[in-house]
Amino acid sequence: MSDRLTGGDSSLLRRINAAVTLRALRSGQSVTLTQLVGDTGLSRPTVEGVIESLVESGLVAEVEHEAGAAQPGGGRQRGRPARWFRFRAEAGHILGIEIGVHDIRVILADLAGEVVGTHFKPVDEALDAEERLSAVRTTVAEVLRKAGISRDNLWAVSVGSPGIVDRDGTVQLGTAMPGWTGLDLGGRLRRSFRCPVLIENDANLAAIAEHWQGSAVGMGDVVFVMAGLSPGAGSLINGKLHRGFGGAAGEIGALHLLGREATPERLLSTSGKPLDPLDEAAVARVLRLAREGDEVAQVAMDRFLGRLVHDVAALVLAIDPQLVVVGGWAAGLDGVLEPLRKQLALYTLRAPEVALAALGSEVVAMGALRVALDHVEEQLFAVDPPTNGGGGARA
């Protein structure tokens, strides 16, 4: 993408000037050449040369304004008509993908991050890895078809998956879906795209999404809890994702290993025997009975919520976040926030704020979209040539 940005010019100064000019155009508003000179601090001949290169690359377009139109700062155009330019966000597109247990979600956006298409495909939780990957390809093809966008127009793809994902995009541990542990997810998906493909844990992406457009906007230290059968979490420290050395940070679902009776199948049991099968349908039945007043089910639900509080408290004590955002299907449980607030106040040295996720079912795909956009922007504004064209998990 560095060549696209500079028209192939390898001069360091040229790349710096192009990056500065492109940043000034990224607001989405059309601006005059005179404005660009003022905004960038570059000379007019330099800006003219850079703009010519950016127009040739397809990243910038010259646009017409009506004669006599008001100029920025007031007044009317006098003498020679001003030349106006805009960033062409439509010059490329990005994809944010969630590969979930029960569905595949794909969001398509332009280079400004504006969503231009979405597609949702329910899938059977029993699908093996090959079938699930095939469903991903089908869903991507459908969203591109509906939007009229060529696969060659994609600049970056980011994918969210349950499990521990390493920097190369391999799922080191993924028990939620058949055949997922050990899967080279990044390598498999890169065969389907000519652009960089980045793989990340789903809870990590949810944290990024809520920080971008959800409940955590403007906050630096945030924990996102993916509340489900085995809760996971993503953490931002000073606004940056904390993955841990091997990508396993936030795997609070493994805390039950410290207590023999704290496994989900025992916590949610209403019969004295471990819940079998342990799936969301069985859990939903227990929770429905609890809401209907079944005392045994209510005890099971209280145990389940107690375990969630225990797991979150451990992470809060380690990170001391400003905010805990709760998402995932279990976030819909009645009263999940209040027990969290009360128990965190008891078990932590400084209780954080607690809020429900604001982005709903698209939170993971939106986080993936943000990661893809970050990657594109890093390339657009880079002054050094990229060292490779691939991409693993987000560091």
N, C-alpha and C positions, 0 to 999 in steps of 0.2 A: 504494500500500500504506500510505502514511501515513494516509489517511483510514480504512482498515480498522483501523489501530492505535488511532486516537483517537476512532473513532466520528464523525468529521467535525468535531471541535472543532479550530479553527485556533489556539487559544491556545498560545504558545510554552511557557509553564510547564506547560500541560496535556500537551503532547507530551513534554517532558522527564520529567515524572512517569510518564507511560505507558511510556516507554523504560526508565526505571529499574526499574519494577515488572515489566515483561516480562522483563528480564534476570534478575531474581531467580527467575522462574518457568521459565527455560529449561533447568534441570537435568533436567527430565523427571519429577521427583518431585512428588507432591502436597504442598502446604504449607498451613498455616493462615494466616488473616488476621493473627493475632498475629505469626507468623514473618515475614510480608511486611513488617509495620511495623518489626520489628527489623532485617531484612536491608536495607531500603531507606533507613531513617532518616526516612521520611515520617510524617506524623501519621496516626492511624487513620482520621479522616474523609476525608483525601486518598486513602489507599489504597482505602478502600471505594468512593469515587467512580470512581477509575481502574479498579478491578476490574469495576465495573458496566459501564463503557464497553467494556472488553475482552471481557466475556462477551457483550455485545450484538453486538460485531464478529465473534464466532465464534472468536477466538484463545484464549480461556480458558474453561474449564468448571468449574462447581462440582461437587464429587464428595462422595459420602457416605462416612463412616467409621463403624465400629461404635461404638455407645455404650460408654463406659468404656475405649476403646482407649488404649494408652499414648501419651503426648505426647512430642514432641521434648524431650530433656533429662531424660526419666524422669518417673515419676509417672503419675497417672490424671487424666482430665478431671473437673473438678468444676464444678458449677453449669451455667451455660448452655453447650450444646454448641458446640464450635469449628466454624467454617466452613472447609472445605478447598477448595483450587483447584489446577488443573493447567493447564499449557500444552497446547493442542490442536495437536499436531504434524500431525495429520491434516487440519487446516483447509486446507492447501494442499500442493502437490507440486512437485517440480523434476525436470528431466531432464538427464542427462549423456549426450552422444552422441559417438561416434567415427565419422567417415566415413573409412574406410580403403581401400586399394587392393583388398583381397581380401574385406573384410567390413564390415558395419555393426553397431555395438554400441550398445545403448541401456540405460541404467540409470535406474530411476525410484525416487525417495526422497521421504520426507515432509519437513516443515519442520525436523525435527531431524537430517536427514541419514541416517535409517535407511532402508536399501534395502527396497523393497516389491515390486520387479519388475525383471526383466532380459530382454532378448531379443537374439539374435545371428542375423544373416542373412549367409551367404556371398554374394558378388557376383563377377561376372566382371571382371577387371582392365581389360578392353577397353570397359566401359560408358562411354557418353558422359555428359556432365554432367547432361542431362535425365533419363536413365535412372537415374543414381546418386541424384539427388535424389528421384526417385519411390520408389526403394528405401528411402531414409531415411524418407519419409512412411509407407510401408507398415510399416516396422519400428516406428515410433513408435505407429502405430495398434494394432499387435498387442500391444505391451507395456501400453498403456492398457486395451485390451480385457480382457486376462488379469487385470489388477489391479482392474478395475471402476472406473477413475478417468476422470472427464470431462476432456476437453481444456481446458475452462473452469476447471478446478481447478489448472491449472499456473501457478506464480508466476514461474518463470524457467527458461530453457533455455540450456544451454551446449554448444557444439559444437567438437570438435577435428578439424583437417584438416592434412594435409601441406602444406608450402609456406610462403611468406612472406605473412602475413596482416596487413593494416593495421588501424588502430583502428576503422574503420567495418565491418570484416568482409569486405572485398574481398580475394581472393587475388591478390596482386600477381605472384607467380611460383609456379607449381605444376606441375612437370613429371611428377609421379608418376602423374597420372590425366588421361585425355583431356579437353580442353575446360576445364581447371581454371584455367589462367592467365587473369587478368582477370575471373574470375567474381565477381559480387556475391553471395557466398554468404550473407552476413547479410541482405541485402535479399530474396533469394529465399525464405529460410526464415522470415523474419518474416511473410510472407504466410500461413503455415500456423499461426501462433500469435498469441494476443492478449496474450501476456506478453513481457517483454524477452528477446531472443535475443542471446547473446554468442558470438563466434567467436574461436578461438585456435589457434595452431600446436600440433600434436600433441605434439612433444617438450616444449614449455613446459608443457602440461597434465600430462605424465608426471612432470615435475619436481615440480609442485605435489602430485600424488597421492602420490609417494614421501615427500614431506615431511609429508604429512597422516597417512598410515597405513602407510608402507612402510619402506624401509631408511634413510631420511634424517630420521626423526622426531627433533625436538629439535636439529637442526643448522641453522645459519644460512646458511652459504655452501656451496652444493651445485651440482654439474653433473650433469645427466642426459644420457646419450648414447644416442640412438636408433640402434643399430648395424644398418645395412642396406646396400643397394647404394650409397646416397649418405647417409652418416651425418649426422644432425642432432643438435642439443643444445639443452637448455633449462637456464637458469641462475637460481639464486636467490642474491641478495646480501642478507645480513641477513634472510633469510626471505622476501624480496619478489622477485617475478618481475622479471627484467631482460629487457625486450623489445628495447631499442635504439630509436633515433629512428623508424625505419620498420618495426619488427617483424622485422628480419633478423638480430638477434643470435643467435649459435649455429649459423649455417648453415655448419658446418665442412666439409660435403661439397663446397663450392666451392673448397677449398684445392688440389684437384688442378689447378686452372687455373694454379697457379704452377709446375707441372712437367709437361712434355709427355707423359711416359711413365707418369704416375700415375693415369690414368683407370681406373675399375673394369673396363672391358672388356679392358684390357691387363693389369691386375694379375691377373685371374682366368683369363687365357688359358692353355690347355694345348697350343696348336697353333702358337704363334708369331704367330697372327693375332688381332685383337680378337675377344672373345667375342661371338657374334651368333646368336640374339638375347640381349641382356643382360636377363635376368629372373631371378626368384628360383628358378624351376625349373632353369635352366641353372647357376646358382650352387650350388644344392643338389647337383647332380650332381657338380660339381667337388669340393665339400667331402666328399661321400660317398666318392669315389675316394681322396681324401687319407686319410680314416680307414681305408680298406681297404689302405693301404700304397703306393698309386701315387705314385712319386717325383716325377713331373712335377706332379701335382695337389698334392702336399705343398708344393712350391716355390710354386705359385700361392696356396695358402692362407696360407703364410708372408708372401707379398707383401701379401695382403689384410689380414692382421692388422697388418703393419707400417704400412700406410697408416692404419689405424684409430688405432694408437698415435700416429702423427705428427699426425693431426688433433686428437686429444684433448689431446696435449701442448701444442699451440698455444693451446687454450682455457685449459688449466690455468695456463700461464705468464701469461695475461692476467688471470685472475680469482683465482688462488690459493685454490681451494676447500678446504674441510675434507674433502669426500667427492666421489668420482665414482661415480655409479650407472650401471650398464650394462644397457640393456634392448634391445628389438627382437629380430627373429628371429635375427640373427647372435650374440646373447648366448648362444645355446645351443651355440656352437662349443666343442669341447673345448679347455681351456686358455686361454680368452680373457682371464681375469682375471690369470693369472700373468705373461704377456707384458706386459700393461698395467702391472702393478705394477713389474716390472723396468725397463721402458723409461722410465716416468715418473720413476723414481728417477735414471735417467741423464740425462734431458733437461730436468728441471725443477729449480728451485732448492730447492723443498720439496715432496716427493712427498706427494700426498693419499692418504687411504684409498680403496680401490676395492672396490665390492660389486656383486653382481647385484641387479637390481630384484626387489622382493618381491611385487609385485602382478600379475605375469604379464600375460596378454593383455588384462585389463580396465584396465590402468594409465591409458590415455588417457581412457577414459570416466569413470573414477573422478576423474581430475583435472578433467574437465569438470563433474562433479557438485559438486566442492568449489567451483569458480568460481561455479556457480549458487547454491550455498548462501551463499557470501560476499555475493553480490548481494542475496539475500533478507534476510540479517541486516543489511546496511547500510541497507536500507529499513525494516526493523522497528525498528531502534534510532536512526533518523535523527530529529533534532529540527528540521531544516529541511525544508520540502516538497521533493519531488523536482523537478528541473528538466525532466526528460523521461522518457518511458516506454520508450524504446528501449534500445539498448546495442550497442556494437561490440565490438572486441577488448578484452580485459582490459588495463588500463594497469598 
